[in-house]
Amino acid sequence: MRFLILACKIFEREISKILGDGQGHSIIMLEFGYHKMPVILQQRIQEIINNASDVDAVLLLYGYCGGTLKLNTRDLPVIMPRAHDCFDIMLGSNERFSLFSDEPGTYFLSEGWVRKDGTPVEKIRGVRKRLKDNDDKIIEEIYAGYKRLLFVRTGIETEENLLRARHAADEMGWRFEEKIADLTVMKKLFSGEWDREFIVLNPQ
């Protein structure tokens, strides 16, 4: 079977690690940041599905954040993980829930997130530049409740970005931990092992 794989650029290195040159599949990577604009993301995904050709199915590496459950599948099955966001996809939703239960105040990062979005400390610097009065109260409210920074290792991380994450945890006064993700969900999605961890949106 030949798939159209549609994913956020947050996953570009993980996809390359698993599929190499793509193994004959068509891969479209969307820019990071669409999760903040779910209506636009849903429209963009729908447009790509509408224009898809010469593939047997569309594989989505997006969680529910992309409005994926409202898609019109046209004449192609669309398969996606049962996941709220990309960290559910990396870790599996059960493991993510367990980590949240252990410490609800967990801030998740990965190699892709550090590269595309930066660390909390780097974001704070950006906010301070935009605030005329340098209002630390606003900044404190953004990150209120976090106690742990958990870096999800997917096998493609760099020492530089690990250090950026560790430095951010130190500056924020959070404890730093790492969790290895074996990317089982992604591997099963690409190999066609669509069990109960996946939602299959069939053509109407």
mmCIF file of the C-alpha atoms, coordinates in Angstrom:
data_MODEL
# 
_entry.id   MODEL 
# 
loop_
_atom_site.group_PDB 
_atom_site.id 
_atom_site.type_symbol 
_atom_site.label_atom_id 
_atom_site.label_alt_id 
_atom_site.label_comp_id 
_atom_site.label_asym_id 
_atom_site.label_entity_id 
_atom_site.label_seq_id 
_atom_site.pdbx_PDB_ins_code 
_atom_site.Cartn_x 
_atom_site.Cartn_y 
_atom_site.Cartn_z 
_atom_site.occupancy 
_atom_site.B_iso_or_equiv 
_atom_site.pdbx_formal_charge 
_atom_site.auth_seq_id 
_atom_site.auth_comp_id 
_atom_site.auth_asym_id 
_atom_site.auth_atom_id 
_atom_site.pdbx_PDB_model_num 
ATOM 1   C CA . MET A 1 1   ? 0.000   0.000  0.000  1.00 0.00 ? 1   MET A CA 1 
ATOM 2   C CA . ARG A 1 2   ? 1.086   3.552  -0.689 1.00 0.00 ? 2   ARG A CA 1 
ATOM 3   C CA . PHE A 1 3   ? 0.263   6.195  1.882  1.00 0.00 ? 3   PHE A CA 1 
ATOM 4   C CA . LEU A 1 4   ? 0.084   9.952  2.013  1.00 0.00 ? 4   LEU A CA 1 
ATOM 5   C CA . ILE A 1 5   ? 1.651   10.864 5.360  1.00 0.00 ? 5   ILE A CA 1 
ATOM 6   C CA . LEU A 1 6   ? 0.640   14.265 6.648  1.00 0.00 ? 6   LEU A CA 1 
ATOM 7   C CA . ALA A 1 7   ? 2.473   15.543 9.714  1.00 0.00 ? 7   ALA A CA 1 
ATOM 8   C CA . CYS A 1 8   ? 3.689   18.560 11.621 1.00 0.00 ? 8   CYS A CA 1 
ATOM 9   C CA . LYS A 1 9   ? 7.359   19.449 11.112 1.00 0.00 ? 9   LYS A CA 1 
ATOM 10  C CA . ILE A 1 10  ? 7.834   18.718 14.806 1.00 0.00 ? 10  ILE A CA 1 
ATOM 11  C CA . PHE A 1 11  ? 8.103   15.061 13.685 1.00 0.00 ? 11  PHE A CA 1 
ATOM 12  C CA . GLU A 1 12  ? 10.345  15.477 10.629 1.00 0.00 ? 12  GLU A CA 1 
ATOM 13  C CA . ARG A 1 13  ? 13.416  13.806 12.151 1.00 0.00 ? 13  ARG A CA 1 
ATOM 14  C CA . GLU A 1 14  ? 11.436  10.990 13.792 1.00 0.00 ? 14  GLU A CA 1 
ATOM 15  C CA . ILE A 1 15  ? 9.755   10.201 10.464 1.00 0.00 ? 15  ILE A CA 1 
ATOM 16  C CA . SER A 1 16  ? 13.134  10.178 8.735  1.00 0.00 ? 16  SER A CA 1 
ATOM 17  C CA . LYS A 1 17  ? 14.490  7.843  11.419 1.00 0.00 ? 17  LYS A CA 1 
ATOM 18  C CA . ILE A 1 18  ? 11.637  5.355  10.904 1.00 0.00 ? 18  ILE A CA 1 
ATOM 19  C CA . LEU A 1 19  ? 11.064  5.586  7.145  1.00 0.00 ? 19  LEU A CA 1 
ATOM 20  C CA . GLY A 1 20  ? 14.418  6.748  5.813  1.00 0.00 ? 20  GLY A CA 1 
ATOM 21  C CA . ASP A 1 21  ? 13.796  8.042  2.283  1.00 0.00 ? 21  ASP A CA 1 
ATOM 22  C CA . GLY A 1 22  ? 10.038  7.524  2.680  1.00 0.00 ? 22  GLY A CA 1 
ATOM 23  C CA . GLN A 1 23  ? 9.789   3.925  1.405  1.00 0.00 ? 23  GLN A CA 1 
ATOM 24  C CA . GLY A 1 24  ? 7.735   5.073  -1.584 1.00 0.00 ? 24  GLY A CA 1 
ATOM 25  C CA . HIS A 1 25  ? 5.156   6.967  0.446  1.00 0.00 ? 25  HIS A CA 1 
ATOM 26  C CA . SER A 1 26  ? 4.246   10.598 -0.147 1.00 0.00 ? 26  SER A CA 1 
ATOM 27  C CA . ILE A 1 27  ? 5.095   12.812 2.848  1.00 0.00 ? 27  ILE A CA 1 
ATOM 28  C CA . ILE A 1 28  ? 3.828   16.344 3.453  1.00 0.00 ? 28  ILE A CA 1 
ATOM 29  C CA . MET A 1 29  ? 5.178   18.262 6.428  1.00 0.00 ? 29  MET A CA 1 
ATOM 30  C CA . LEU A 1 30  ? 3.239   21.300 7.639  1.00 0.00 ? 30  LEU A CA 1 
ATOM 31  C CA . GLU A 1 31  ? 4.944   24.167 9.428  1.00 0.00 ? 31  GLU A CA 1 
ATOM 32  C CA . PHE A 1 32  ? 4.979   24.162 13.205 1.00 0.00 ? 32  PHE A CA 1 
ATOM 33  C CA . GLY A 1 33  ? 2.407   26.361 14.926 1.00 0.00 ? 33  GLY A CA 1 
ATOM 34  C CA . TYR A 1 34  ? -0.831  25.310 13.250 1.00 0.00 ? 34  TYR A CA 1 
ATOM 35  C CA . HIS A 1 35  ? -2.009  23.760 16.553 1.00 0.00 ? 35  HIS A CA 1 
ATOM 36  C CA . LYS A 1 36  ? -2.552  27.333 17.761 1.00 0.00 ? 36  LYS A CA 1 
ATOM 37  C CA . MET A 1 37  ? -4.945  27.877 14.823 1.00 0.00 ? 37  MET A CA 1 
ATOM 38  C CA . PRO A 1 38  ? -7.079  24.690 14.774 1.00 0.00 ? 38  PRO A CA 1 
ATOM 39  C CA . VAL A 1 39  ? -9.673  25.979 12.296 1.00 0.00 ? 39  VAL A CA 1 
ATOM 40  C CA . ILE A 1 40  ? -6.977  26.925 9.785  1.00 0.00 ? 40  ILE A CA 1 
ATOM 41  C CA . LEU A 1 41  ? -5.173  23.625 10.399 1.00 0.00 ? 41  LEU A CA 1 
ATOM 42  C CA . GLN A 1 42  ? -8.352  21.646 9.754  1.00 0.00 ? 42  GLN A CA 1 
ATOM 43  C CA . GLN A 1 43  ? -8.913  23.588 6.521  1.00 0.00 ? 43  GLN A CA 1 
ATOM 44  C CA . ARG A 1 44  ? -5.328  22.966 5.408  1.00 0.00 ? 44  ARG A CA 1 
ATOM 45  C CA . ILE A 1 45  ? -5.551  19.232 6.126  1.00 0.00 ? 45  ILE A CA 1 
ATOM 46  C CA . GLN A 1 46  ? -8.905  19.012 4.327  1.00 0.00 ? 46  GLN A CA 1 
ATOM 47  C CA . GLU A 1 47  ? -7.441  20.753 1.292  1.00 0.00 ? 47  GLU A CA 1 
ATOM 48  C CA . ILE A 1 48  ? -4.578  18.249 1.123  1.00 0.00 ? 48  ILE A CA 1 
ATOM 49  C CA . ILE A 1 49  ? -6.974  15.293 1.451  1.00 0.00 ? 49  ILE A CA 1 
ATOM 50  C CA . ASN A 1 50  ? -9.170  16.708 -1.312 1.00 0.00 ? 50  ASN A CA 1 
ATOM 51  C CA . ASN A 1 51  ? -6.170  16.925 -3.651 1.00 0.00 ? 51  ASN A CA 1 
ATOM 52  C CA . ALA A 1 52  ? -4.645  13.549 -2.759 1.00 0.00 ? 52  ALA A CA 1 
ATOM 53  C CA . SER A 1 53  ? -4.150  11.076 -5.596 1.00 0.00 ? 53  SER A CA 1 
ATOM 54  C CA . ASP A 1 54  ? -2.424  7.752  -6.274 1.00 0.00 ? 54  ASP A CA 1 
ATOM 55  C CA . VAL A 1 55  ? -2.480  6.714  -2.605 1.00 0.00 ? 55  VAL A CA 1 
ATOM 56  C CA . ASP A 1 56  ? -4.462  4.056  -0.743 1.00 0.00 ? 56  ASP A CA 1 
ATOM 57  C CA . ALA A 1 57  ? -4.908  5.936  2.529  1.00 0.00 ? 57  ALA A CA 1 
ATOM 58  C CA . VAL A 1 58  ? -3.994  9.133  4.345  1.00 0.00 ? 58  VAL A CA 1 
ATOM 59  C CA . LEU A 1 59  ? -2.036  8.836  7.598  1.00 0.00 ? 59  LEU A CA 1 
ATOM 60  C CA . LEU A 1 60  ? -2.293  11.814 9.931  1.00 0.00 ? 60  LEU A CA 1 
ATOM 61  C CA . LEU A 1 61  ? 0.348   12.542 12.549 1.00 0.00 ? 61  LEU A CA 1 
ATOM 62  C CA . TYR A 1 62  ? -1.857  15.027 14.338 1.00 0.00 ? 62  TYR A CA 1 
ATOM 63  C CA . GLY A 1 63  ? -3.892  14.789 17.504 1.00 0.00 ? 63  GLY A CA 1 
ATOM 64  C CA . TYR A 1 64  ? -7.378  16.093 18.111 1.00 0.00 ? 64  TYR A CA 1 
ATOM 65  C CA . CYS A 1 65  ? -5.859  19.597 18.300 1.00 0.00 ? 65  CYS A CA 1 
ATOM 66  C CA . GLY A 1 66  ? -6.137  19.777 14.534 1.00 0.00 ? 66  GLY A CA 1 
ATOM 67  C CA . GLY A 1 67  ? -9.902  19.301 14.310 1.00 0.00 ? 67  GLY A CA 1 
ATOM 68  C CA . THR A 1 68  ? -9.130  15.970 12.668 1.00 0.00 ? 68  THR A CA 1 
ATOM 69  C CA . LEU A 1 69  ? -12.352 14.269 13.787 1.00 0.00 ? 69  LEU A CA 1 
ATOM 70  C CA . LYS A 1 70  ? -14.366 16.709 11.635 1.00 0.00 ? 70  LYS A CA 1 
ATOM 71  C CA . LEU A 1 71  ? -12.605 15.924 8.377  1.00 0.00 ? 71  LEU A CA 1 
ATOM 72  C CA . ASN A 1 72  ? -14.409 14.828 5.225  1.00 0.00 ? 72  ASN A CA 1 
ATOM 73  C CA . THR A 1 73  ? -12.462 11.772 4.128  1.00 0.00 ? 73  THR A CA 1 
ATOM 74  C CA . ARG A 1 74  ? -13.677 12.000 0.512  1.00 0.00 ? 74  ARG A CA 1 
ATOM 75  C CA . ASP A 1 75  ? -12.996 8.577  -1.077 1.00 0.00 ? 75  ASP A CA 1 
ATOM 76  C CA . LEU A 1 76  ? -9.907  7.720  1.009  1.00 0.00 ? 76  LEU A CA 1 
ATOM 77  C CA . PRO A 1 77  ? -9.638  6.189  4.474  1.00 0.00 ? 77  PRO A CA 1 
ATOM 78  C CA . VAL A 1 78  ? -7.897  8.536  6.912  1.00 0.00 ? 78  VAL A CA 1 
ATOM 79  C CA . ILE A 1 79  ? -6.059  6.970  9.849  1.00 0.00 ? 79  ILE A CA 1 
ATOM 80  C CA . MET A 1 80  ? -4.890  8.866  12.915 1.00 0.00 ? 80  MET A CA 1 
ATOM 81  C CA . PRO A 1 81  ? -3.725  8.000  16.434 1.00 0.00 ? 81  PRO A CA 1 
ATOM 82  C CA . ARG A 1 82  ? -6.102  8.308  19.373 1.00 0.00 ? 82  ARG A CA 1 
ATOM 83  C CA . ALA A 1 83  ? -4.138  11.229 20.750 1.00 0.00 ? 83  ALA A CA 1 
ATOM 84  C CA . HIS A 1 84  ? -4.813  14.720 22.007 1.00 0.00 ? 84  HIS A CA 1 
ATOM 85  C CA . ASP A 1 85  ? -1.466  16.103 20.874 1.00 0.00 ? 85  ASP A CA 1 
ATOM 86  C CA . CYS A 1 86  ? 2.014   15.213 19.660 1.00 0.00 ? 86  CYS A CA 1 
ATOM 87  C CA . PHE A 1 87  ? 3.270   14.043 23.052 1.00 0.00 ? 87  PHE A CA 1 
ATOM 88  C CA . ASP A 1 88  ? 0.479   11.465 23.198 1.00 0.00 ? 88  ASP A CA 1 
ATOM 89  C CA . ILE A 1 89  ? 1.716   10.317 19.781 1.00 0.00 ? 89  ILE A CA 1 
ATOM 90  C CA . MET A 1 90  ? 5.327   10.068 20.969 1.00 0.00 ? 90  MET A CA 1 
ATOM 91  C CA . LEU A 1 91  ? 4.614   8.365  24.282 1.00 0.00 ? 91  LEU A CA 1 
ATOM 92  C CA . GLY A 1 92  ? 1.239   6.687  23.803 1.00 0.00 ? 92  GLY A CA 1 
ATOM 93  C CA . SER A 1 93  ? -1.809  8.162  25.525 1.00 0.00 ? 93  SER A CA 1 
ATOM 94  C CA . ASN A 1 94  ? -1.688  5.720  28.464 1.00 0.00 ? 94  ASN A CA 1 
ATOM 95  C CA . GLU A 1 95  ? 1.934   6.555  29.255 1.00 0.00 ? 95  GLU A CA 1 
ATOM 96  C CA . ARG A 1 96  ? 1.235   10.279 28.938 1.00 0.00 ? 96  ARG A CA 1 
ATOM 97  C CA . PHE A 1 97  ? -1.727  9.978  31.323 1.00 0.00 ? 97  PHE A CA 1 
ATOM 98  C CA . SER A 1 98  ? 0.453   8.074  33.787 1.00 0.00 ? 98  SER A CA 1 
ATOM 99  C CA . LEU A 1 99  ? 3.101   10.808 33.670 1.00 0.00 ? 99  LEU A CA 1 
ATOM 100 C CA . PHE A 1 100 ? 0.465   13.482 34.260 1.00 0.00 ? 100 PHE A CA 1 
ATOM 101 C CA . SER A 1 101 ? -0.988  11.499 37.156 1.00 0.00 ? 101 SER A CA 1 
ATOM 102 C CA . ASP A 1 102 ? 2.472   11.258 38.699 1.00 0.00 ? 102 ASP A CA 1 
ATOM 103 C CA . GLU A 1 103 ? 2.996   15.038 38.366 1.00 0.00 ? 103 GLU A CA 1 
ATOM 104 C CA . PRO A 1 104 ? 0.146   17.195 36.944 1.00 0.00 ? 104 PRO A CA 1 
ATOM 105 C CA . GLY A 1 105 ? 2.522   20.158 36.758 1.00 0.00 ? 105 GLY A CA 1 
ATOM 106 C CA . THR A 1 106 ? 4.601   18.675 33.949 1.00 0.00 ? 106 THR A CA 1 
ATOM 107 C CA . TYR A 1 107 ? 5.914   20.743 31.045 1.00 0.00 ? 107 TYR A CA 1 
ATOM 108 C CA . PHE A 1 108 ? 6.768   18.467 28.113 1.00 0.00 ? 108 PHE A CA 1 
ATOM 109 C CA . LEU A 1 109 ? 9.570   19.121 25.632 1.00 0.00 ? 109 LEU A CA 1 
ATOM 110 C CA . SER A 1 110 ? 11.244  17.146 22.864 1.00 0.00 ? 110 SER A CA 1 
ATOM 111 C CA . GLU A 1 111 ? 13.984  17.760 20.326 1.00 0.00 ? 111 GLU A CA 1 
ATOM 112 C CA . GLY A 1 112 ? 11.463  18.971 17.783 1.00 0.00 ? 112 GLY A CA 1 
ATOM 113 C CA . TRP A 1 113 ? 9.735   21.293 20.233 1.00 0.00 ? 113 TRP A CA 1 
ATOM 114 C CA . VAL A 1 114 ? 13.002  22.870 21.359 1.00 0.00 ? 114 VAL A CA 1 
ATOM 115 C CA . ARG A 1 115 ? 14.075  23.400 17.748 1.00 0.00 ? 115 ARG A CA 1 
ATOM 116 C CA . LYS A 1 116 ? 10.747  24.813 16.573 1.00 0.00 ? 116 LYS A CA 1 
ATOM 117 C CA . ASP A 1 117 ? 9.327   26.539 19.643 1.00 0.00 ? 117 ASP A CA 1 
ATOM 118 C CA . GLY A 1 118 ? 12.176  27.063 22.109 1.00 0.00 ? 118 GLY A CA 1 
ATOM 119 C CA . THR A 1 119 ? 12.263  26.521 25.876 1.00 0.00 ? 119 THR A CA 1 
ATOM 120 C CA . PRO A 1 120 ? 10.144  28.274 28.535 1.00 0.00 ? 120 PRO A CA 1 
ATOM 121 C CA . VAL A 1 121 ? 13.082  30.519 29.454 1.00 0.00 ? 121 VAL A CA 1 
ATOM 122 C CA . GLU A 1 122 ? 13.569  31.548 25.829 1.00 0.00 ? 122 GLU A CA 1 
ATOM 123 C CA . LYS A 1 123 ? 9.846   32.265 25.510 1.00 0.00 ? 123 LYS A CA 1 
ATOM 124 C CA . ILE A 1 124 ? 9.922   34.423 28.640 1.00 0.00 ? 124 ILE A CA 1 
ATOM 125 C CA . ARG A 1 125 ? 12.716  36.499 27.142 1.00 0.00 ? 125 ARG A CA 1 
ATOM 126 C CA . GLY A 1 126 ? 10.556  37.033 24.069 1.00 0.00 ? 126 GLY A CA 1 
ATOM 127 C CA . VAL A 1 127 ? 7.539   38.041 26.183 1.00 0.00 ? 127 VAL A CA 1 
ATOM 128 C CA . ARG A 1 128 ? 9.643   40.511 28.187 1.00 0.00 ? 128 ARG A CA 1 
ATOM 129 C CA . LYS A 1 129 ? 10.776  42.203 24.990 1.00 0.00 ? 129 LYS A CA 1 
ATOM 130 C CA . ARG A 1 130 ? 7.153   42.740 23.982 1.00 0.00 ? 130 ARG A CA 1 
ATOM 131 C CA . LEU A 1 131 ? 5.927   43.967 27.401 1.00 0.00 ? 131 LEU A CA 1 
ATOM 132 C CA . LYS A 1 132 ? 6.463   47.672 27.864 1.00 0.00 ? 132 LYS A CA 1 
ATOM 133 C CA . ASP A 1 133 ? 6.495   47.502 31.658 1.00 0.00 ? 133 ASP A CA 1 
ATOM 134 C CA . ASN A 1 134 ? 8.252   44.109 31.883 1.00 0.00 ? 134 ASN A CA 1 
ATOM 135 C CA . ASP A 1 135 ? 5.318   42.805 33.958 1.00 0.00 ? 135 ASP A CA 1 
ATOM 136 C CA . ASP A 1 136 ? 6.621   39.646 35.655 1.00 0.00 ? 136 ASP A CA 1 
ATOM 137 C CA . LYS A 1 137 ? 3.155   38.908 37.068 1.00 0.00 ? 137 LYS A CA 1 
ATOM 138 C CA . ILE A 1 138 ? 1.883   38.063 33.579 1.00 0.00 ? 138 ILE A CA 1 
ATOM 139 C CA . ILE A 1 139 ? 4.877   35.800 32.990 1.00 0.00 ? 139 ILE A CA 1 
ATOM 140 C CA . GLU A 1 140 ? 4.373   34.051 36.333 1.00 0.00 ? 140 GLU A CA 1 
ATOM 141 C CA . GLU A 1 141 ? 0.735   33.343 35.453 1.00 0.00 ? 141 GLU A CA 1 
ATOM 142 C CA . ILE A 1 142 ? 1.716   31.726 32.142 1.00 0.00 ? 142 ILE A CA 1 
ATOM 143 C CA . TYR A 1 143 ? 3.844   29.104 33.880 1.00 0.00 ? 143 TYR A CA 1 
ATOM 144 C CA . ALA A 1 144 ? 2.016   28.856 37.200 1.00 0.00 ? 144 ALA A CA 1 
ATOM 145 C CA . GLY A 1 145 ? 1.688   25.304 38.493 1.00 0.00 ? 145 GLY A CA 1 
ATOM 146 C CA . TYR A 1 146 ? 4.581   23.715 36.619 1.00 0.00 ? 146 TYR A CA 1 
ATOM 147 C CA . LYS A 1 147 ? 7.036   21.760 38.753 1.00 0.00 ? 147 LYS A CA 1 
ATOM 148 C CA . ARG A 1 148 ? 8.727   19.392 36.326 1.00 0.00 ? 148 ARG A CA 1 
ATOM 149 C CA . LEU A 1 149 ? 10.217  19.672 32.854 1.00 0.00 ? 149 LEU A CA 1 
ATOM 150 C CA . LEU A 1 150 ? 10.113  16.289 31.152 1.00 0.00 ? 150 LEU A CA 1 
ATOM 151 C CA . PHE A 1 151 ? 12.217  15.881 28.020 1.00 0.00 ? 151 PHE A CA 1 
ATOM 152 C CA . VAL A 1 152 ? 10.917  13.126 25.744 1.00 0.00 ? 152 VAL A CA 1 
ATOM 153 C CA . ARG A 1 153 ? 13.798  11.354 24.046 1.00 0.00 ? 153 ARG A CA 1 
ATOM 154 C CA . THR A 1 154 ? 12.915  9.854  20.670 1.00 0.00 ? 154 THR A CA 1 
ATOM 155 C CA . GLY A 1 155 ? 16.432  8.896  19.593 1.00 0.00 ? 155 GLY A CA 1 
ATOM 156 C CA . ILE A 1 156 ? 17.142  11.966 17.456 1.00 0.00 ? 156 ILE A CA 1 
ATOM 157 C CA . GLU A 1 157 ? 17.911  14.524 20.159 1.00 0.00 ? 157 GLU A CA 1 
ATOM 158 C CA . THR A 1 158 ? 21.084  16.599 20.187 1.00 0.00 ? 158 THR A CA 1 
ATOM 159 C CA . GLU A 1 159 ? 23.234  17.350 23.199 1.00 0.00 ? 159 GLU A CA 1 
ATOM 160 C CA . GLU A 1 160 ? 22.800  21.063 22.521 1.00 0.00 ? 160 GLU A CA 1 
ATOM 161 C CA . ASN A 1 161 ? 19.021  20.959 22.833 1.00 0.00 ? 161 ASN A CA 1 
ATOM 162 C CA . LEU A 1 162 ? 19.113  18.645 25.834 1.00 0.00 ? 162 LEU A CA 1 
ATOM 163 C CA . LEU A 1 163 ? 21.293  21.232 27.554 1.00 0.00 ? 163 LEU A CA 1 
ATOM 164 C CA . ARG A 1 164 ? 18.896  24.018 26.551 1.00 0.00 ? 164 ARG A CA 1 
ATOM 165 C CA . ALA A 1 165 ? 16.043  22.092 28.167 1.00 0.00 ? 165 ALA A CA 1 
ATOM 166 C CA . ARG A 1 166 ? 18.037  21.285 31.300 1.00 0.00 ? 166 ARG A CA 1 
ATOM 167 C CA . HIS A 1 167 ? 19.124  24.919 31.631 1.00 0.00 ? 167 HIS A CA 1 
ATOM 168 C CA . ALA A 1 168 ? 15.493  26.044 31.308 1.00 0.00 ? 168 ALA A CA 1 
ATOM 169 C CA . ALA A 1 169 ? 14.412  23.683 34.102 1.00 0.00 ? 169 ALA A CA 1 
ATOM 170 C CA . ASP A 1 170 ? 17.170  25.001 36.360 1.00 0.00 ? 170 ASP A CA 1 
ATOM 171 C CA . GLU A 1 171 ? 16.212  28.631 35.717 1.00 0.00 ? 171 GLU A CA 1 
ATOM 172 C CA . MET A 1 172 ? 12.521  27.951 36.269 1.00 0.00 ? 172 MET A CA 1 
ATOM 173 C CA . GLY A 1 173 ? 13.183  26.037 39.483 1.00 0.00 ? 173 GLY A CA 1 
ATOM 174 C CA . TRP A 1 174 ? 11.625  22.866 38.071 1.00 0.00 ? 174 TRP A CA 1 
ATOM 175 C CA . ARG A 1 175 ? 13.072  19.403 38.381 1.00 0.00 ? 175 ARG A CA 1 
ATOM 176 C CA . PHE A 1 176 ? 14.387  17.964 35.134 1.00 0.00 ? 176 PHE A CA 1 
ATOM 177 C CA . GLU A 1 177 ? 13.606  14.427 33.992 1.00 0.00 ? 177 GLU A CA 1 
ATOM 178 C CA . GLU A 1 178 ? 13.916  12.446 30.787 1.00 0.00 ? 178 GLU A CA 1 
ATOM 179 C CA . LYS A 1 179 ? 11.635  9.802  29.313 1.00 0.00 ? 179 LYS A CA 1 
ATOM 180 C CA . ILE A 1 180 ? 12.537  7.486  26.449 1.00 0.00 ? 180 ILE A CA 1 
ATOM 181 C CA . ALA A 1 181 ? 9.819   7.090  23.811 1.00 0.00 ? 181 ALA A CA 1 
ATOM 182 C CA . ASP A 1 182 ? 10.105  4.121  21.451 1.00 0.00 ? 182 ASP A CA 1 
ATOM 183 C CA . LEU A 1 183 ? 7.690   5.719  18.924 1.00 0.00 ? 183 LEU A CA 1 
ATOM 184 C CA . THR A 1 184 ? 5.501   2.593  18.865 1.00 0.00 ? 184 THR A CA 1 
ATOM 185 C CA . VAL A 1 185 ? 2.426   4.544  17.778 1.00 0.00 ? 185 VAL A CA 1 
ATOM 186 C CA . MET A 1 186 ? 4.222   6.075  14.797 1.00 0.00 ? 186 MET A CA 1 
ATOM 187 C CA . LYS A 1 187 ? 5.753   2.752  13.756 1.00 0.00 ? 187 LYS A CA 1 
ATOM 188 C CA . LYS A 1 188 ? 2.380   0.992  13.889 1.00 0.00 ? 188 LYS A CA 1 
ATOM 189 C CA . LEU A 1 189 ? 0.716   3.789  11.942 1.00 0.00 ? 189 LEU A CA 1 
ATOM 190 C CA . PHE A 1 190 ? 3.255   3.540  9.112  1.00 0.00 ? 190 PHE A CA 1 
ATOM 191 C CA . SER A 1 191 ? 3.189   -0.277 9.008  1.00 0.00 ? 191 SER A CA 1 
ATOM 192 C CA . GLY A 1 192 ? -0.598  -0.531 8.827  1.00 0.00 ? 192 GLY A CA 1 
ATOM 193 C CA . GLU A 1 193 ? -1.071  -2.051 12.301 1.00 0.00 ? 193 GLU A CA 1 
ATOM 194 C CA . TRP A 1 194 ? -4.184  0.011  13.047 1.00 0.00 ? 194 TRP A CA 1 
ATOM 195 C CA . ASP A 1 195 ? -5.489  -1.433 16.279 1.00 0.00 ? 195 ASP A CA 1 
ATOM 196 C CA . ARG A 1 196 ? -7.489  0.240  19.087 1.00 0.00 ? 196 ARG A CA 1 
ATOM 197 C CA . GLU A 1 197 ? -4.833  2.950  19.409 1.00 0.00 ? 197 GLU A CA 1 
ATOM 198 C CA . PHE A 1 198 ? -6.048  4.417  16.104 1.00 0.00 ? 198 PHE A CA 1 
ATOM 199 C CA . ILE A 1 199 ? -9.140  5.981  14.620 1.00 0.00 ? 199 ILE A CA 1 
ATOM 200 C CA . VAL A 1 200 ? -10.021 5.026  11.048 1.00 0.00 ? 200 VAL A CA 1 
ATOM 201 C CA . LEU A 1 201 ? -12.194 7.602  9.306  1.00 0.00 ? 201 LEU A CA 1 
ATOM 202 C CA . ASN A 1 202 ? -13.714 5.718  6.413  1.00 0.00 ? 202 ASN A CA 1 
ATOM 203 C CA . PRO A 1 203 ? -15.141 7.260  3.233  1.00 0.00 ? 203 PRO A CA 1 
ATOM 204 C CA . GLN A 1 204 ? -18.841 8.110  3.460  1.00 0.00 ? 204 GLN A CA 1 
# 
